[in-house]
Every structure is written in C-alpha cells, then in structure tokens.
Amino acid sequence: MTTDSTMTTNLPIPPGEYLEEVIESLGMSKGELAKRMGRPAAKLSAIFGGDKAITPDTALQLERVTGVPSHIWTGLETEYRLAQAKQRAEERASQCAQETHLVTRFCYRDLANMKLVPIYSRAVDKVKALQEFFGVMSLEQVLEMPRYRVAHRHGKGAPKGRSPEAVAAWLRVGERAAMQTDCPAYDKSRLRGCLDDLRTMTRDKAQDFSDALKYALAERGVVLVYCRHFPNTKAQGATFFLGDEKAVLMLTARYRWADIFWFTLFHELGHILLHNPKDVILEDFTEDAREIEADEFARDTLIPPDEWDTFIEEESFRPASIVRFARQIGIAPGIVVGRLQHEGWIDRGDGNDLREQYVIQ
C-alpha cells in the first residue's frame, strides 16, 4: 500500500494510529511488524502510542516493510509534534490570559522599572515575564512556595493592607540577587565579631558606607540586598537563608531616616544570629516574640544598656549633650535622637536637625 499524500491536522494524532491502519490493511499484526523490522515489540508500542518519535532510520525500515514512503512517516511525525507544540502554546496562552489580573498585584511595573522583567504592552506577555521572573509555570503557584508563605502571615501588629503578591515580588528580588552573589559560607562567630565595625559606619554618609557595608557582611556569608520599597509591601527589611551557607538580608530605605535604617539593619542581623535559619522573617509583626528579641538586640547593640542608663539619668537632652554622648559610644547622633523620640524622652520632631536622611537605591 502506497500513498503520496500527507495527513495534517490541528489535533495531536500520533503517526502510530496511521501505522495501525496500514498494517491492518496488509493483514499484519503488531508482533509480525516488529519481527519484520527486527525491533523489540515494546519499542514499537511506544511509537504506536506517540510516546516515541519515528526517526529517519525507523521511517526507512517502515518503508521497506509497509511500502509507504519514508517521507510520509517523517512528515506525519513532524505534523504530530508540531500539533502538540501548538496545543501547548494555546493552552499556555489561555492560562496566561486567566492570570492577567495578577500583573499589577505582583508589581510588574516596579520590576520593569528595575529592568528585572522586559517592558511589554500586552497583558499576556507581562504574565509570561512574571512567570519567568519567579521561575514558575503559573503565577497561582507563587504563594504556594515556602519562601513566600510569610506574605500570608497575619497576627497582632501585622500592617493592614499588606499585599502577599507584592511581598513575594520584593522577596524574589532579594532571592535572585543573592543567587548571583558569590560569598564565603555564613559564619555566625565572624558576624558577631564585626558588629562594632558596623556600628562605626553609622557616622558615615550613605554613599560612603553602602558598598563597604555590603562587603563586610558578604565576608561573613550575609548577602545584603538594597531594594526599593514596593507598594503595599509595608516592610523595611527581611531575612532568609539560601541553603545552609548563605544568609540574605534585605533592606529598603522606606522611611529615609538614617537611624531607622540602622536600627532595621541590626534588627535583621538579630534575626540571623538568634533565630531559625529555615524561617523567612518579614519585619513589622510587632507581637511576634522573635520581633521583640530582634528589637532588643538592635537597641542594645547600637547603644549599650549601661551607657544608655547613665545618659538618661543625667536628663540632659540638649543637642550638645546628644552629640557628646554619641561620640563617646561611637555612633551617629541621629540614632540617639531616634531612640529618645521613640521612648518619649523628647517630643517627635525635637532634635531632627541631628538626624540624617538616606536615599539608597
């Protein structure tokens, strides 16, 4: 039996179905076909089911045994695989169309402005870009990933209006940056040993300490990622580990005040040093015991408790006294002002001329 016409279809029909028709017309069983071709019957079964492709060698054998030209078999195989690819493309396009409502939630515009995803106009293309950014086949899978489950955590002290999708996008920025950063394995003792050096950086301008701070932490196995604040993340910092040997510390100068930046940095270092490295910890859950511990760590590391108590007992909070005390303990005066304001020793706004503001990109 011979034919010169190819069979084309939009449905993925395996060439094996046509092969069954051919051997039936020849009065040949599948077992006989296998013997004539010198092939194991199991391998031919995979061809009949479309699980194994008809190669040029197989096409030539089929031509000899069935009389159907080899180019018919290879053409059928090509059409089948093309139809499968088209079907997958159509299924993906349909799935992406159903996820276009998530584009804004996952902060596509912010990611595009940071050049982390391409700039597209079509919503479906934006969905595909976000899927690639997160490394998932569907955006519905993102919040199921362990790294981003923290975005769903709610409790007393949790900020209202926080978007799980925005938090996931923000955390993914840090995750990808950390993946691309080489550093030694995390060393807890070395990190503790550099805290005093980090405190001295509080007296520097942002442009002077930014790279030095990153380097100092990277040498101890901590990747510091500065990432701008995304709408509705409502977070100043976060920590998590990539594997067992790389800690990630994310910061954003959300409030611009230098003293808040440094307090947050030491707060996050407290999480890294004190808490389970398998946890993803997002700040702002003030009733969480870990948050309280991290606050205490940051407070007492920046300003030793005994020194603070002595300073408070003097009850002299004039600018000159604040500057003198800050110089004595080796930190920026703004950190002292920020704590005085926070604890109510001075009014909000008092001493702000001693506080700096940072713009960190």
Number of C-alpha atoms within 10 A of each C-alpha: 10 11 9 9 8 12 14 14 11 12 13 17 20 24 25 23 13 15 18 15 11 17 17 12 11 11 9 13 12 16 14 13 18 17 12 14 15 10 14 12 15 11 12 21 16 14 18 20 14 19 13 15 19 24 13 13 11 18 20 18 19 20 17 14 14 19 14 20 18 20 15 19 25 21 17 22 22 17 22 23 17 16 19 17 13 15 15 12 12 12 12 16 16 12 17 22 15 12 18 18 13 18 20 15 18 23 20 23 19 19 19 16 11 13 10 16 19 17 15 14 8 9 17 21 18 24 27 23 20 26 19 14 17 18 13 14 15 17 23 11 12 21 17 10 11 11 20 20 15 17 20 14 11 12 11 10 11 16 17 9 10 17 19 21 23 23 28 24 25 25 25 17 20 22 21 14 16 22 12 8 11 12 17 12 15 22 17 14 10 13 19 13 12 13 16 13 12 20 18 15 19 21 20 12 13 17 11 11 16 15 11 13 15 15 16 18 23 22 17 22 22 29 29 25 21 19 21 18 21 20 16 17 21 20 22 22 25 26 26 25 22 15 9 10 14 24 24 28 25 26 24 22 23 19 14 14 18 23 23 20 23 21 21 24 21 24 25 29 25 22 27 25 16 14 14 13 19 13 15 20 23 23 22 17 19 15 12 15 10 18 20 14 16 25 20 15 21 22 18 15 17 24 20 12 12 9 13 14 11 10 15 12 8 9 10 11 19 11 16 11 15 22 18 12 19 19 13 10 16 18 22 26 26 25 27 23 26 24 17 19 17 12 9 10 13 16 11 13 11 16 20 14 11 16 19 17 16 16 14 16 10
